[in-house]
Amino acid sequence: MLSIKSLLVLIALFTAGLVLWRNWQARERAERLARETCRRMGVQFLDESVGQKQWRLVRDQGRWKLRRTYAFEFSRTGADRWPAELVLLGGQLAGVEFNLVDPAVVQPPTTRTVTPHPDHDKVVPLRRDRP
C-alpha cells in the first residue's frame, strides 16, 4: 500500500510531467503558427524555431488562462533579421506582432558632451602611505 508521502510524490511527478507535455504542445503550435503567418505575410521564417519569452496567468472573460508569449525572427530580403512575437492565450492564437521599424530611419540617441568640473585639477588621489 502506498503511503501518503509516496502518493504526494507521484501526484507531483504526474503534474510536472503534464505541465511539461502541455508546454511542449503549445510551443509546437506556436512554431507552426509562426511559420504559417510568415508564409502568408511573404517573409522568411528564420531559424525554424520560436523561443518562449513570457509565461503568465491572466483573466480572460472571467476565466483564468495561461498567456504564453513566444519570440521568433523573420527576414524580408534574406539578408536582414527582424524580431517578432506570437501570443497564445489558453492555446489559441491571440496575436502576432512584427517589428518592421527600419533601423536606418530610427535616429540614434544624441550623445551629450560632458564638460569637466572647474576644480577637476584639484583632486588629490587617495594613497596609502606604507611605513
C-alpha angles and dihedrals in degrees: 000000000000120000120226090252092054091046091052091049091051091049091049092049092047091049093048091049091049092050092050092047093049090047090052090050092050091049091051090050091049091051092050092047092048091051092049092046092051090049092051091047092050095240132121118256105224128216091003090249145090128215125215109245104172139008120189144150115243137172116246118181092338096312130101113242135174114247113203121187119198127191125212139158133237138184130220097193105017091249099072137061125217129182123236137175133214122198125204117192112195091338094309125107109259098174150322122224122197116195103219099166109138108230089211089063096045110088116223115239113273116253120232122221112227116218114211120246113260090240095051093115092055095066113116115207117236112251132175114225110220119203 
